[in-house]
Each structure stands twice: as structure tokens, then as C-alpha cells.
Amino acid sequence: MSAQQHATIVPREQLDFGLDGDIPKYWMDNDPFKTRFFDAMSTLFPQGEKFFITSVREYRDQITDPKLLQEVKDFTRQEAQHSLVHRHYNDRLKKQGIEIDAIEAELQQRFFVDAPKVTTARQRVGITAALEHLTAMMCTTFFERRELLDTSDPRVRAMYAWHAIEEVEHKAVAFDVLTKVAKAGYWSRVMPMITVTFGFPLTVAGIMNHMFKVDGFSLWERTKLWARGLWWFYKPGGLFIPTLGYYLAYYKPGFHPWKLQEMPSYGTWLETFQRTGDAIAAGNALHAAGQ
């Protein structure tokens, strides 16, 4: 896909991922660290997606390009669905003793009370564009490398596959609002990325540590979990090192999200979903198409 030929934003609603079923507690490789990494990210999405929508819509009245205006509307619908589905998923976590309400309250304070006091509208949409880039990067990692999610529960994997597909479809919307409407220059674009590069993983780590405590792991057990998990993250060929080029592309002058090629199996998910209407079957097909 290129800047001229790229995915169309298609809001998909009322999908069934079977999240009320008997999903194992440690649904990814029976591994507490890997599972709780994804679970911690899920706790961020309801308030995070709301922040993304709010940040982009602050510029809605200034958008004169009808194509971008429609993309903002479709972006809003997609993000609203992501929030809804992840709230449903997070209900599972709440039943496990995870303090979902407290996590959401803290994020709501951070995003909608504290942030407006110390940031401008352009900085907020800049943070959104940066986080959308990181999200698209992770989506590429998880579904183009089959071994990463090979032993995960297909229902949760399908939820993240759908989320990944839609992130690919709308990955340029916040960036276009930032650069074309908010008129952000180079430094106004990259400084928020530097901020979220440190802030995002620290937030996820704090939530994961809470989850480990709720799960009953001792300090020594948590230390071992983190040691093994960080090696999984950062070892050569691990979760994140192969994505370094994708991440650094954001810092190039003249960067645009559609200049990056990713998810060649995007069409596989789309074809399977259009043919079957089954989000789990589409998620399985996307996973099977990975390298």
C-alpha cells in the first residue's frame, strides 16, 4: 500500500469474538508475562481511544478537505468500537480482581483533566499521531510474525487481529490532521513521539505489575517474570528489535504513514471476513498468513 493506494476505513460494528467463553486466564502461551502485556494494553484502550477521538475532533471545524473530514468520521466510529469491545474484554479482567475501575479513573484524570492544563490542542493531536504510529508498528509485528501469537487463544487473537486491521486502515488520519490542519512542523511532530516512547511503556509496565500482584506472584517471582519478559521484548529477533526501522521512520523529514509498507496479509483478513462474516475465522486466516 502507498500514499496513492491504501486501505479504506471501514467501521465494523457488533462483531462477536466469543469473549464470554471459557478463555484461559493466561491465554497466550500459558505465559503470565505475555498475557498480561496484552491485557494491560486492553485496559488502556477505552480511555485512550476516547482521547484519540477527542484530540482529532478538536480540529473538525477547521477541516476543509471533504475526504479528510469523512476519514475523521470513520476514524471516530472505528475507535468507538475498539473502546466498546475492549470494555467487554476488560470485564473479564475485573472478574479476575484487576482494578479496572481505578485504572480507568486514573487514565481519565490524566487524559481529560491534567493533559488539557499543560498541553495545546496541537500537542494532543501530536500525541495521538505518535501513538497511532506505535500501534500500527505493533500490529505489523504481531500479525506478520506467526510465531508470536501461535499458541494464543483464537478468540482473543481475533479481537486483536480486527483491531490491528482497523489500525492499518486509519493510521494516517491523526497524522494528516496534525500536519495539514494543525500545521505542525517537524519538531512539533517528533517531540510527542519522544514523550510517548517513554510514557507508554512505563504506563503499561505499571499496570502489568499490578496484575502480577493480583495474580499472587511474590516480589522474587515478579522479578523473574520481568527478567524473562524483557528478554522476550528486547533480545535480538525478539518482539521489538525487528520493528526499530519502522519506529525510526517517524523521525524522517517528509515522513507519512502511507509511505510504510506493512501487513501484506491485510487482504487475507478482509477476504475471509467478507466471505464468512466471522471475525474469529478472519483472525485465524490473518494469523496463518504470517511468516
C-alpha positions in Angstrom: 0.0 0.0 0.0 1.2 3.5 -0.8 0.1 7.1 -0.3 -1.9 6.7 -3.5 -3.2 3.2 -2.9 -4.1 2.4 0.6 -6.7 0.7 2.7 -10.2 2.2 3.0 -11.5 3.0 6.5 -14.5 0.7 7.1 -16.2 0.8 10.5 -17.3 -2.7 11.6 -19.8 -3.0 14.4 -21.4 -5.7 16.5 -18.7 -8.3 15.9 -18.7 -11.4 18.0 -15.4 -12.6 19.4 -16.7 -15.1 21.9 -15.3 -13.1 24.8 -17.9 -14.5 27.2 -16.5 -18.0 26.6 -14.0 -20.1 28.6 -10.9 -18.2 27.7 -7.9 -19.3 29.9 -6.6 -16.8 32.4 -3.1 -17.0 30.7 -4.4 -17.2 27.2 -1.1 -16.5 25.4 1.3 -19.5 25.5 0.1 -20.1 29.1 2.6 -17.3 29.9 1.7 -14.7 32.6 4.0 -12.1 31.2 3.0 -12.3 27.6 -0.7 -12.5 28.5 -0.6 -9.6 31.0 1.3 -7.4 28.4 -1.7 -7.7 26.1 -4.2 -7.4 29.0 -2.5 -4.3 30.2 -2.8 -2.7 26.8 -6.5 -3.6 26.7 -7.1 -1.6 29.9 -5.7 1.5 28.2 -7.9 1.4 25.1 -11.3 2.6 26.4 -9.9 5.9 27.7 -7.1 6.0 25.2 -9.5 5.7 22.2 -11.7 8.4 23.7 -8.6 10.7 23.9 -7.7 10.0 20.3 -11.2 10.8 19.2 -11.3 14.0 21.2 -7.9 15.1 20.0 -8.8 14.7 16.4 -12.3 16.2 16.7 -10.9 19.4 18.2 -9.9 20.3 14.7 -13.1 19.1 13.0 -14.4 22.6 12.4 -11.1 23.6 10.7 -11.1 20.7 8.2 -11.9 21.9 4.7 -11.0 18.8 2.8 -14.2 16.6 2.5 -12.1 13.4 2.1 -10.2 14.1 5.4 -13.5 15.1 7.1 -15.1 11.8 6.1 -11.9 9.9 7.3 -12.2 11.6 10.7 -15.8 10.5 10.9 -14.9 6.9 10.0 -11.9 7.0 12.3 -14.2 8.1 15.2 -16.6 5.2 14.5 -13.8 2.7 14.4 -12.2 3.9 17.6 -15.5 4.0 19.4 -16.0 0.3 18.5 -12.5 -0.5 19.8 -13.3 1.1 23.1 -16.6 -0.8 23.3 -15.1 -4.2 22.6 -12.1 -3.7 24.9 -14.5 -2.7 27.7 -16.2 -6.0 27.2 -12.9 -7.8 27.4 -11.9 -5.8 30.4 -14.9 -7.1 32.2 -13.1 -10.5 32.2 -10.1 -8.9 33.9 -12.3 -7.2 36.5 -13.7 -10.6 37.5 -10.0 -11.7 38.0 -9.6 -9.0 40.6 -7.9 -6.4 38.3 -8.7 -2.9 39.4 -10.2 -1.8 36.1 -12.3 1.0 37.6 -9.3 2.5 39.3 -7.1 2.2 36.2 -9.8 3.9 34.1 -10.3 6.7 36.6 -6.5 7.4 36.7 -6.4 7.5 32.9 -9.4 9.7 32.7 -7.8 12.1 35.1 -4.5 12.0 33.1 -6.1 12.4 29.6 -9.0 14.8 30.3 -8.1 16.8 33.3 -4.4 17.0 33.6 -3.4 17.0 29.9 -5.5 19.9 28.8 -3.9 22.0 31.5 -0.3 21.5 30.3 -0.7 20.8 26.6 -2.1 22.6 23.5 -4.6 21.1 21.1 -1.8 20.6 18.6 0.3 18.7 21.1 -2.6 16.5 22.0 -3.2 15.5 18.4 0.6 15.1 18.1 0.5 12.6 20.9 -2.4 10.8 19.1 -0.5 10.6 15.8 2.6 9.3 17.6 0.6 6.6 19.5 -1.2 5.6 16.3 2.2 5.1 14.7 3.3 2.9 17.6 0.1 0.9 17.4 0.4 0.3 13.7 4.0 -0.8 14.4 2.9 -3.4 17.0 0.1 -4.6 14.7 2.6 -5.3 12.0 4.8 -7.2 14.4 2.1 -9.4 15.9 0.4 -10.5 12.7 3.3 -10.7 10.2 5.3 -13.0 12.5 3.2 -16.0 13.0 5.2 -17.5 15.9 4.4 -14.6 18.2 0.7 -15.5 18.6 0.9 -19.1 17.6 -0.1 -20.5 20.9 -2.7 -17.9 21.9 -6.4 -18.3 22.3 -8.0 -17.7 18.9 -10.8 -15.6 20.4 -8.5 -13.0 21.9 -6.2 -13.2 18.9 -9.2 -12.5 16.7 -10.1 -9.4 18.7 -6.5 -8.1 18.4 -6.5 -9.0 14.7 -9.6 -7.0 14.0 -8.1 -4.1 16.0 -4.9 -4.4 14.0 -6.7 -4.3 10.6 -8.6 -1.2 11.5 -5.4 0.5 12.9 -3.9 -0.1 9.5 -6.9 1.4 7.8 -6.9 4.7 9.8 -3.3 5.0 10.7 -2.8 8.3 8.8 -5.9 10.2 10.0 -4.4 11.8 13.1 -1.2 12.4 11.3 -3.0 14.2 8.4 -4.9 16.3 10.9 -1.7 17.2 12.7 0.3 18.2 9.6 -2.4 19.5 7.3 -4.9 21.1 9.7 -2.9 21.9 12.9 0.1 22.8 10.6 2.7 21.0 12.8 6.3 21.3 11.7 9.0 18.7 12.1 9.7 19.3 15.8 6.0 19.6 16.7 5.6 16.2 15.1 8.5 14.3 16.6 8.6 15.7 20.2 5.3 14.0 21.1 6.8 10.8 19.8 9.8 11.1 22.2 7.3 11.7 25.0 5.2 8.6 24.3 8.2 6.4 23.6 8.9 6.6 27.3 5.5 7.3 28.8 3.6 4.4 27.0 5.8 1.5 28.1 6.1 2.9 31.7 2.3 3.1 31.9 1.9 -0.5 30.6 4.6 -1.7 33.0 2.8 -0.2 36.0 -0.4 -1.9 35.1 1.3 -5.2 34.4 3.0 -5.1 37.8 -0.5 -4.5 39.5 -1.8 -7.6 37.6 1.1 -9.7 38.8 0.4 -8.7 42.3 -3.3 -9.5 42.0 -2.2 -12.9 40.5 -0.4 -13.6 43.7 3.2 -13.5 42.5 5.8 -12.7 45.1 8.4 -10.0 44.6 11.0 -12.6 43.6 8.6 -14.3 41.2 7.7 -10.9 39.7 11.4 -10.2 39.3 11.9 -13.4 37.3 8.8 -12.7 35.2 10.2 -9.3 34.3 13.7 -10.6 33.5 12.3 -13.3 31.1 9.7 -10.9 29.7 12.2 -8.1 29.0 14.4 -10.6 27.2 11.4 -11.6 25.1 10.9 -7.9 24.3 14.4 -6.8 23.5 16.5 -9.8 22.6 17.9 -9.9 19.0 15.0 -11.1 16.9 12.6 -10.6 19.8 9.4 -8.6 19.9 10.6 -5.1 19.3 14.1 -5.0 17.9 12.9 -6.0 14.4 10.5 -3.1 14.4 13.2 -0.5 15.1 13.3 0.7 11.4 9.5 1.2 11.4 9.7 3.2 14.6 12.6 5.4 13.4 10.8 6.2 10.2 8.6 8.6 12.1 11.7 10.8 12.6 12.5 11.2 8.9 11.7 14.6 7.3 8.9 14.1 4.9 7.6 11.0 6.6 4.0 10.0 6.0 2.3 6.8 7.4 1.4 5.5 4.0 5.0 5.5 2.9 5.5 2.5 5.1 4.6 -0.9 3.7 3.1 -3.4 6.1 0.7 -6.2 6.7 0.7 -7.8 3.2 -1.8 -10.3 4.8 -4.3 -7.4 5.3 -6.2 -8.7 2.2 -6.4 -12.2 3.7 -8.3 -10.9 6.7 -10.6 -8.7 4.6 -11.4 -11.5 2.1 -12.1 -14.0 4.8 -14.3 -11.6 6.8 -16.3 -10.5 3.7 -16.8 -14.1 2.7 -17.8 -15.6 6.1 -18.8 -12.6 8.3 -16.8 -14.4 11.1 -14.3 -12.3 12.9 -12.6 -15.3 14.5 -12.2 -17.1 11.2 -10.7 -13.9 9.7 -8.4 -13.7 12.7 -7.3 -17.3 12.2 -6.7 -16.6 8.5 -4.6 -13.5 9.2 -2.5 -15.4 11.7 -2.0 -18.3 9.4 -0.8 -15.9 6.6 2.0 -14.6 8.7 5.6 -15.5 8.0 
